[in-house]
Amino acid sequence: MGEDTVMAEDIVKKTKIFIGIPAYGDIDPEVVQSFMRWLYRLGRDYPDCQFFMGIKSKSEQARARNYIVNSALSIGCDYILMIDDDMIIEDDQTDFLRKLLNHNVPAIGVLFWQRGGEYRPEMLHEVEVKGEVAKYVWFDESEIQYKLQEVDVIGGGLMLIKAEVFLRMLEPYFWYDGTVGTDIYICHRIRELGYKCYVDSSIELGHRAGERMTINSKTKPPMEEINKFREQEKENKLVMNSNLWEAKEAIKRKGG
């Protein structure tokens, strides 16, 4: 073939995906190893995609995420995939990105769990409280459908968002105002634009919790232990509120 011959595969437009990792100074070696396995598979199994990567330190998480978005938009990417530096991708999970892309939705995440406390799935509902500012509550484990399901907030550990969503936004895309996290903030803005947020809860990734522990549905504490913890938390809050009331009453008696 001559030099001017164009192969058909060169004409096909590849989907451009920017993988952004907001990272602290030290990343768990187990996370690095799982990412390297996954990245190797991406290069081999996704000939229809072109990948770019950016790792940004996150002394301020919102700024790191905004930097990643602007980096992706500057080179004309179609998707931004943000994955935190404490997520674990097992050997049999490396095809999860294909499933997410096939859903063809504006914003989507996967199932993973809090790595402490109540060990809730990182998916949230928005509920109104007597017409006041919206409140966000965790999904209960019984609400997991293990398929594509709509949510109000995607856990920030992994988000795949179409670039067109950010092109309709004014900066900053992500922000933290001291009351809600960056994941709540960005999902609220996405839904303000008329888009919906989703989680494919049939895909579960691990959430690293310390040097020797990865939290997933198999390793998190049994529900009876979690329920005991929740009951104790309720009791602690009642005691705290009671102590606060007693303190206020004491101030009143002293004429304060």
N, C-alpha and C positions, 0 to 999 in steps of 0.2 A: 504494500500500500504506500502511496505517496505521502509526503509531509503534510499535504492539505486535507488528508482524509480524517474525518472526525468520527470517533467511535461512538456508538449509540449510548454507551454508559456514561460518556463524558457530557452528553447533552442533558441527561436527566438531572433535574434540580435536586440537590440533596438537602434534607432538613438540617438546619444549622442549630445546634444545641450548645448552650454555654453552661458548663457545670461550675457552679460557684460554691466554695467552701468557706464560710466564715469560721475562722480558727483562732483559738487561744495559742499561747506560746508552745505548749507541749501537747502533742497528740498521742493517744494511747497506741502502742505498737500493734495491738490487735486490730484497731481501726485502720491503720495504715495498710496492714496486710490484706484486710478485706477489701479496701478500696482498690488496691493494686490488682487483685484477682478480677474485680468487677471491671476495671478500666481495660484490662487485657481482653476480656470478653466483648466489651463495646467495640473495640477496634476490629475484632474478628467477625462479630455477628451482626453488625449494623452497617452494611455497605451503603445503605441508602441515607446515612446520616454523616454529617461532618461535625466533629466535636471540638470544643474549645474549653479551656479550663482557667480558672482564676482562684487563687487562695488568698484571702484577705484577713489579716489579723483583726480581732474584734475587741479592742479595748472598749469600743462602743458598738454594740451589735447593729444598731440601725444604720450607722455610717458604713459599716462593712457591707451590709446588704445593699445599700444604695450604690456603693462603688461597684459591686458585682453587676447590678442591673445596668448601670451606665456603660460598663465595659462590654456587656453583651449587646446593648443597643448600638454601640459605636461601630460594631462590625456586622450589623444586620442579621443578628440571630433570630430564629423563629421561636425558640423556647429558652427560658431560663430555668435550670434545675438547681435549686439550692438544697444542699445536704450538709447537715451539721457534722462537726468533727467528733461526735460521740455515737454515730450510727454504725451498726454492724450489718453488712450484707453477706449472708452465708453463700456457700458454693451453689446451692440449688435455688438461689433467689436472683441470680444475675440477669435474668430476663425480665425483671419487673418493669424496667423502663419501656419495653415494647408494649406491655399491657397498658401502661399509662398513656402512651402516645395513641394507641388504638382507640381509646375512649374519646379522643378529640374534643376535650372540654377546656374551657379557659384556665381553670385552676384546679389542681388535684393533688392529693397527698396519699399516704399509705397509713396502715395501722401500726402504731407503736405505743408503748406504755410509759407513763411516768416512771422514773427510776427510784422513787421513794415515796414516802407518805402514804397516800391512798392507792397508788398504783392504778390510776385511772387511764383509760385509753385517751390518747392525745387528740381528741375531737370535742368540739364545744357547740352548744346551743346558745342562741341569743334569746333571752326572755325579757319582757317588759315588766317593770315593777311599778304598778300603779301609775303608768304613764310617764314615769321619770326616766332617767338615764338607763339605757339597756344594761342588763346584767348577763354575764356569761357563765354557764354551768357546764361541767364535764358530762360527757355521755356516760351512761351506765353501761356496764359490760353486757347487760341483757339487750341493749339497743344496737349492738354490733350486728350487721346483717351479713357480713362476709361476702360482700359484693359491692358494686358501685352504689354509693349512697350519698345523698346531699347532706352537707353540714353547713353550719354558719362560720365555723373557724377550723382551718386545717392546722394541725400541729406544725410548728416551725422547723422541726427536725428534718423534714423533707417536703419540699413544695416544687411542683412542676407548673410553671405559669407561662402562658403564651405571651410573647413580646408585645403583641397588639394591645394587651391589657395595659401595660406600662406606657405605651405610646399615647394613650388617652388620659394619662394622669399628669398632674403637675408635681414637681419635686417638692419635698422629699417623698419618695414612695413609701419608705418605712420610717416609723418614728416611735419613740418611747417617751411617754409623757409622765411617767411615774405612777400611772394607774393601770394601764393595760399594756400587755406585751406587744412586741413587733408583729407577732402572728395575728393577734386580734386586730391590730391596727390595719394591716394590709388587707385582711379578709373583709373587714368592714368597708374599706375603700373599693375593693373589687365589687362587692355587692351593691354599693352605691351607684356604680356605673351600669347596673342592670345584669351583670354576670352572676353565675352561681358557682359555689365552691363545692368540691366533691372529695370524697375519700374512697379509694378502692380498698375496702377492708378485708378483701380476700388476700391482700398482700401484706405480710407482717415482717417488719424489720426489727432487729435487736437494738436496744438502747443501752449503751455502755454505762455501767454504774460502778466505777472503781476499777482497780487493776485486774481483778479476777472474776468480775461478774458482769454478765450481759442480761438485761431484763427483757423477757418476752413472755408469751402466754404460758410457756412451760416452766419458766424459772421464777416468775413472780410469786409472792406468797399466796397460799390458799385463801379462798374467799373468806373463810371463817376468821382467819387472822386479820385480814383487811377490815372486816366488819367490826372486830374488836377495837382496832385502831380508830375507826371512824366514831364509834361510840365513845371512846376515851377522848377524842378530839372535841366532841359535843359537850362532854362533861367539863373539859378544861375551859371551853368558851363560856359555859354557864357560870363556872367559878370565877372566871376573869370578869365577866359582866357584873356578877354579884359584888365582887371586891370593888369594882369601879363605882357601883351605886353607893356602897357603904362609904367610900371615900368622899363622894360628892355630898352625902348626907352629913358627914362629919364636918365638912367645910361650911355647910349651911348653919350647923349648930354653933360653930365658932364665929358665925357672922361674916365669913369670907365671901 
